[in-house]
Amino acid sequence: MAKLKLGAIPDDKPVKLSLELPAAVHRDLVAYAEALSRETGQPVSDPAKLIGPMLARFIASDRAFSKLRSVRTSPPPAPRWSGPATSNEPG
C-alpha cells in the first residue's frame, strides 16, 4: 500500500472556519479519511479535520512560499560600518 502524506492528526486547539467545498473534493476528503483510518488504525471521525493538516502540509511543501516567508521575516541587514566619523568643523 502507498504511504499517505498525512499521518496521525495532532490534537491542537482549533480555529473555527466556515467554508464551502466542491462536492468532488468532499468525496475525495471522505475517501482520504477512510484510507488514513485504515493506514494508521485510528478512526477519523470527521473528515473535515483533515483539511487543516492537509493545508499545513501543502504550505510547508511550497518552496516559493517558504522563500517568501523567510525573506519577509528575516531581520533587516545590519548597517555597514564606514570608518570613524570625521567632521570638518573646527572643534
KELO-672874 format. One record per residue: residue in three letters; x, y, z of N, C-alpha, C in turn. Coordinates in steps of 0.1 Angstrom, whole numbers, plus 2048, in hexadecimal, padded with zeros to 3 digits. Layout:
# KELO-672874
<rest ALA&n_east X&n_north Y&n_up Z&ca_east X&ca_north Y&ca_up Z&c_east X&c_north Y&c_up Z>
...
//
This chain:
# KELO-672874
<rest MET&n_east 808&n_north 7F4&n_up 800&ca_east 800&ca_north 800&ca_up 800&c_east 809&c_north 80C&c_up 800>
<rest ALA&n_east 805&n_north 817&n_up 7F9&ca_east 80C&ca_north 823&ca_up 7F8&c_east 80B&c_north 82B&c_up 805>
<rest LYS&n_east 816&n_north 831&n_up 809&ca_east 816&ca_north 839&ca_up 815&c_east 80F&c_north 846&c_up 813>
<rest LEU&n_east 805&n_north 84A&n_up 81B&ca_east 7FE&ca_north 857&ca_up 81A&c_east 807&c_north 862&c_up 81F>
<rest LYS&n_east 805&n_north 86E&n_up 81A&ca_east 80D&ca_north 879&ca_up 81E&c_east 80A&c_north 87E&c_up 82D>
<rest LEU&n_east 7FE&n_north 87B&n_up 831&ca_east 7FA&ca_north 87F&ca_up 83F&c_east 7FB&c_north 873&c_up 848>
<rest GLY&n_east 7FF&n_north 876&n_up 854&ca_east 800&ca_north 86C&ca_up 85F&c_east 7F5&c_north 86E&c_up 869>
<rest ALA&n_east 7F7&n_north 86A&n_up 875&ca_east 7EC&ca_north 86C&ca_up 87F&c_east 7EA&c_north 87B&c_up 881>
<rest ILE&n_east 7DE&n_north 87F&n_up 883&ca_east 7DA&ca_north 88D&ca_up 885&c_east 7DD&c_north 891&c_up 893>
<rest PRO&n_east 7E5&n_north 89C&n_up 895&ca_east 7E8&ca_north 8A0&ca_up 8A3&c_east 7DC&c_north 8A7&c_up 8A9>
<rest ASP&n_east 7DA&n_north 8A6&n_up 8B6&ca_east 7CF&ca_north 8AC&ca_up 8BD&c_east 7D4&c_north 8BA&c_up 8C1>
<rest ASP&n_east 7CF&n_north 8C4&n_up 8BA&ca_east 7D3&ca_north 8D2&ca_up 8BC&c_east 7C7&c_north 8DB&c_up 8BD>
<rest LYS&n_east 7C9&n_north 8E6&n_up 8C4&ca_east 7BD&ca_north 8F0&ca_up 8C5&c_east 7BA&c_north 8F5&c_up 8B8>
<rest PRO&n_east 7AE&n_north 8F3&n_up 8B3&ca_east 7AA&ca_north 8F7&ca_up 8A5&c_east 7A5&c_north 905&c_up 8A5>
<rest VAL&n_east 7A6&n_north 90B&n_up 899&ca_east 79F&ca_north 918&ca_up 896&c_east 794&c_north 914&c_up 88C>
<rest LYS&n_east 788&n_north 918&n_up 88F&ca_east 77C&ca_north 915&ca_up 888&c_east 77B&c_north 91D&c_up 87B>
<rest LEU&n_east 77A&n_north 916&n_up 870&ca_east 778&ca_north 91D&ca_up 863&c_east 76C&c_north 916&c_up 85C>
<rest SER&n_east 765&n_north 91E&n_up 854&ca_east 75A&ca_north 918&ca_up 84C&c_east 75D&c_north 91A&c_up 83E>
<rest LEU&n_east 75D&n_north 90F&n_up 836&ca_east 760&ca_north 90F&ca_up 828&c_east 757&c_north 906&c_up 820>
<rest GLU&n_east 757&n_north 908&n_up 813&ca_east 750&ca_north 8FF&ca_up 80A&c_east 75A&c_north 8F8&c_up 802>
<rest LEU&n_east 757&n_north 8EB&n_up 800&ca_east 760&ca_north 8E3&ca_up 7F7&c_east 757&c_north 8DE&c_up 7EC>
<rest PRO&n_east 75E&n_north 8DC&n_up 7E0&ca_east 757&ca_north 8D5&ca_up 7D5&c_east 753&c_north 8C7&c_up 7DA>
<rest ALA&n_east 748&n_north 8C2&n_up 7D5&ca_east 744&ca_north 8B4&ca_up 7D9&c_east 74F&c_north 8AA&c_up 7D6>
<rest ALA&n_east 756&n_north 8AB&n_up 7CB&ca_east 760&ca_north 8A1&ca_up 7C7&c_east 76C&c_north 8A2&c_up 7D1>
<rest VAL&n_east 76F&n_north 8AE&n_up 7D6&ca_east 77A&ca_north 8AF&ca_up 7E0&c_east 775&c_north 8A9&c_up 7ED>
<rest HIS&n_east 769&n_north 8AB&n_up 7F1&ca_east 763&ca_north 8A5&ca_up 7FD&c_east 764&c_north 896&c_up 7FC>
<rest ARG&n_east 760&n_north 890&n_up 7F1&ca_east 760&ca_north 881&ca_up 7EF&c_east 76E&c_north 87C&c_up 7F0>
<rest ASP&n_east 778&n_north 884&n_up 7EB&ca_east 786&ca_north 87F&ca_up 7EC&c_east 78B&c_north 881&c_up 7FA>
<rest LEU&n_east 786&n_north 88B&n_up 801&ca_east 78A&ca_north 88C&ca_up 80F&c_east 785&c_north 881&c_up 818>
<rest VAL&n_east 779&n_north 87D&n_up 815&ca_east 773&ca_north 871&ca_up 81C&c_east 77B&c_north 864&c_up 819>
<rest ALA&n_east 77E&n_north 862&n_up 80C&ca_east 785&ca_north 857&ca_up 808&c_east 793&c_north 857&c_up 80E>
<rest TYR&n_east 79A&n_north 863&n_up 80F&ca_east 7A7&ca_north 864&ca_up 815&c_east 7A6&c_north 861&c_up 824>
<rest ALA&n_east 79C&n_north 865&n_up 82B&ca_east 79A&ca_north 862&ca_up 839&c_east 799&c_north 853&c_up 83B>
<rest GLU&n_east 791&n_north 84D&n_up 833&ca_east 790&ca_north 83E&ca_up 834&c_east 79E&c_north 837&c_up 832>
<rest ALA&n_east 7A5&n_north 83B&n_up 828&ca_east 7B2&ca_north 836&ca_up 825&c_east 7BC&c_north 838&c_up 831>
<rest LEU&n_east 7BC&n_north 844&n_up 836&ca_east 7C4&ca_north 848&ca_up 841&c_east 7C1&c_north 840&c_up 84E>
<rest SER&n_east 7B4&n_north 83E&n_up 850&ca_east 7AF&ca_north 835&ca_up 85B&c_east 7B5&c_north 827&c_up 85A>
<rest ARG&n_east 7B4&n_north 822&n_up 84E&ca_east 7BA&ca_north 814&ca_up 84B&c_east 7C9&c_north 814&c_up 84E>
<rest GLU&n_east 7D0&n_north 81E&n_up 849&ca_east 7DE&ca_north 81E&ca_up 84A&c_east 7E3&c_north 820&c_up 858>
<rest THR&n_east 7DD&n_north 829&n_up 85F&ca_east 7E2&ca_north 82D&ca_up 86D&c_east 7DC&c_north 824&c_up 878>
<rest GLY&n_east 7D0&n_north 81E&n_up 874&ca_east 7C9&ca_north 817&ca_up 87F&c_east 7C1&c_north 820&c_up 888>
<rest GLN&n_east 7C1&n_north 82D&n_up 885&ca_east 7B9&ca_north 836&ca_up 88E&c_east 7AD&c_north 83B&c_up 885>
<rest PRO&n_east 7A1&n_north 83A&n_up 88B&ca_east 796&ca_north 83E&ca_up 883&c_east 796&c_north 84E&c_up 881>
<rest VAL&n_east 792&n_north 852&n_up 876&ca_east 791&ca_north 861&ca_up 873&c_east 782&c_north 864&c_up 874>
<rest SER&n_east 77E&n_north 869&n_up 880&ca_east 76F&ca_north 86B&ca_up 882&c_east 769&c_north 876&c_up 879>
<rest ASP&n_east 771&n_north 880&n_up 876&ca_east 76C&ca_north 88B&ca_up 86E&c_east 777&c_north 88E&c_up 863>
<rest PRO&n_east 774&n_north 88B&n_up 856&ca_east 77D&ca_north 88D&ca_up 84B&c_east 781&c_north 89C&c_up 84A>
<rest ALA&n_east 779&n_north 8A5&n_up 84F&ca_east 77C&ca_north 8B3&ca_up 84E&c_east 789&c_north 8B7&c_up 856>
<rest LYS&n_east 78B&n_north 8AE&n_up 860&ca_east 797&ca_north 8B1&ca_up 869&c_east 7A4&c_north 8AE&c_up 861>
<rest LEU&n_east 7A3&n_north 8A8&n_up 855&ca_east 7AF&ca_north 8A6&ca_up 84D&c_east 7B3&c_north 8B2&c_up 846>
<rest ILE&n_east 7AA&n_north 8BC&n_up 844&ca_east 7AD&ca_north 8C8&ca_up 83C&c_east 7B9&c_north 8D0&c_up 841>
<rest GLY&n_east 7B9&n_north 8D2&n_up 84E&ca_east 7C4&ca_north 8DA&ca_up 854&c_east 7D1&c_north 8D3&c_up 852>
<rest PRO&n_east 7D3&n_north 8C6&n_up 856&ca_east 7E0&ca_north 8C0&ca_up 853&c_east 7E4&c_north 8BF&c_up 845>
<rest MET&n_east 7DA&n_north 8BD&n_up 83C&ca_east 7DD&ca_north 8BD&ca_up 82D&c_east 7E2&c_north 8CB&c_up 829>
<rest LEU&n_east 7DB&n_north 8D5&n_up 82D&ca_east 7DF&ca_north 8E3&ca_up 82A&c_east 7ED&c_north 8E6&c_up 82F>
<rest ALA&n_east 7EF&n_north 8E2&n_up 83C&ca_east 7FC&ca_north 8E4&ca_up 842&c_east 807&c_north 8DD&c_up 83A>
<rest ARG&n_east 804&n_north 8D1&n_up 836&ca_east 80E&ca_north 8C9&ca_up 82E&c_east 811&c_north 8D0&c_up 820>
<rest PHE&n_east 806&n_north 8D4&n_up 81A&ca_east 807&ca_north 8DB&ca_up 80D&c_east 810&c_north 8E8&c_up 80F>
<rest ILE&n_east 80D&n_north 8F0&n_up 819&ca_east 815&ca_north 8FC&ca_up 81B&c_east 823&c_north 8F9&c_up 81E>
<rest ALA&n_east 826&n_north 8EF&n_up 826&ca_east 833&ca_north 8EC&ca_up 82A&c_east 83B&c_north 8E7&c_up 81E>
<rest SER&n_east 835&n_north 8E1&n_up 814&ca_east 83C&ca_north 8DC&ca_up 808&c_east 83D&c_north 8E6&c_up 7FD>
<rest ASP&n_east 837&n_north 8F2&n_up 7FE&ca_east 837&ca_north 8FC&ca_up 7F4&c_east 844&c_north 904&c_up 7F5>
<rest ARG&n_east 84E&n_north 901&n_up 7ED&ca_east 85B&ca_north 907&ca_up 7EE&c_east 85B&c_north 916&c_up 7EC>
<rest ALA&n_east 853&n_north 91A&n_up 7E2&ca_east 852&ca_north 929&ca_up 7DF&c_east 84C&c_north 930&c_up 7EC>
<rest PHE&n_east 842&n_north 92B&n_up 7F2&ca_east 83D&ca_north 931&ca_up 7FE&c_east 847&c_north 931&c_up 809>
<rest SER&n_east 84E&n_north 926&n_up 80B&ca_east 858&ca_north 925&ca_up 815&c_east 863&c_north 92F&c_up 813>
<rest LYS&n_east 867&n_north 931&n_up 807&ca_east 871&ca_north 93B&ca_up 804&c_east 86C&c_north 949&c_up 807>
<rest LEU&n_east 85F&n_north 94C&n_up 803&ca_east 859&ca_north 959&ca_up 805&c_east 858&c_north 95B&c_up 814>
<rest ARG&n_east 854&n_north 951&n_up 81B&ca_east 852&ca_north 953&ca_up 82A&c_east 860&c_north 956&c_up 831>
<rest SER&n_east 86A&n_north 94F&n_up 82C&ca_east 877&ca_north 951&ca_up 833&c_east 87D&c_north 95F&c_up 830>
<rest VAL&n_east 87A&n_north 964&n_up 824&ca_east 87E&ca_north 972&ca_up 820&c_east 877&c_north 97C&c_up 828>
<rest ARG&n_east 86A&n_north 97A&n_up 82A&ca_east 861&ca_north 983&ca_up 831&c_east 864&c_north 983&c_up 840>
<rest THR&n_east 867&n_north 978&n_up 846&ca_east 869&ca_north 977&ca_up 854&c_east 878&c_north 979&c_up 859>
<rest SER&n_east 881&n_north 979&n_up 84F&ca_east 88F&ca_north 97B&ca_up 853&c_east 892&c_north 989&c_up 858>
<rest PRO&n_east 89B&n_north 98A&n_up 862&ca_east 89E&ca_north 997&ca_up 867&c_east 8A4&c_north 9A0&c_up 85D>
<rest PRO&n_east 8A3&n_north 9AD&n_up 85E&ca_east 8AA&ca_north 9B6&ca_up 854&c_east 8B9&c_north 9B4&c_up 855>
<rest PRO&n_east 8C0&n_north 9B6&n_up 84A&ca_east 8CE&ca_north 9B5&ca_up 84B&c_east 8D4&c_north 9C0&c_up 854>
<rest ALA&n_east 8DF&n_north 9BC&n_up 85B&ca_east 8E6&ca_north 9C5&ca_up 864&c_east 8EC&c_north 9D0&c_up 85C>
<rest PRO&n_east 8EC&n_north 9DC&n_up 861&ca_east 8F3&ca_north 9E7&ca_up 85A&c_east 902&c_north 9E5&c_up 858>
<rest ARG&n_east 907&n_north 9E9&n_up 84D&ca_east 915&ca_north 9E7&ca_up 84B&c_east 91D&c_north 9F3&c_up 852>
<rest TRP&n_east 928&n_north 9EF&n_up 857&ca_east 931&ca_north 9F9&ca_up 85E&c_east 93A&c_north 9FF&c_up 853>
<rest SER&n_east 93A&n_north A0C&n_up 852&ca_east 942&ca_north A12&ca_up 848&c_east 94E&c_north A19&c_up 84D>
<rest GLY&n_east 952&n_north A16&n_up 859&ca_east 95E&ca_north A1C&ca_up 85F&c_east 95A&c_north A27&c_up 869>
<rest PRO&n_east 964&n_north A2D&n_up 86F&ca_east 961&ca_north A37&ca_up 879&c_east 95B&c_north A43&c_up 872>
<rest ALA&n_east 952&n_north A49&n_up 87A&ca_east 94B&ca_north A55&ca_up 875&c_east 955&c_north A61&c_up 876>
<rest THR&n_east 955&n_north A69&n_up 86C&ca_east 95E&ca_north A75&ca_up 86C&c_east 956&c_north A81&c_up 86A>
<rest SER&n_east 95B&n_north A8C&n_up 86F&ca_east 954&ca_north A98&ca_up 86E&c_east 95E&c_north AA3&c_up 869>
<rest ASN&n_east 959&n_north AAB&n_up 85F&ca_east 961&ca_north AB5&ca_up 85A&c_east 960&c_north AC2&c_up 862>
<rest GLU&n_east 957&n_north AC2&n_up 86C&ca_east 955&ca_north ACE&ca_up 873&c_east 960&c_north AD0&c_up 87E>
<rest PRO&n_east 965&n_north ADC&n_up 881&ca_east 96E&ca_north ADD&ca_up 88C&c_east 967&c_north ADA&c_up 899>
<rest GLY&n_east 96E&n_north AD4&n_up 8A2&ca_east 968&ca_north AD0&ca_up 8AF&c_east 96E&c_north AD6&c_up 8BA>
//
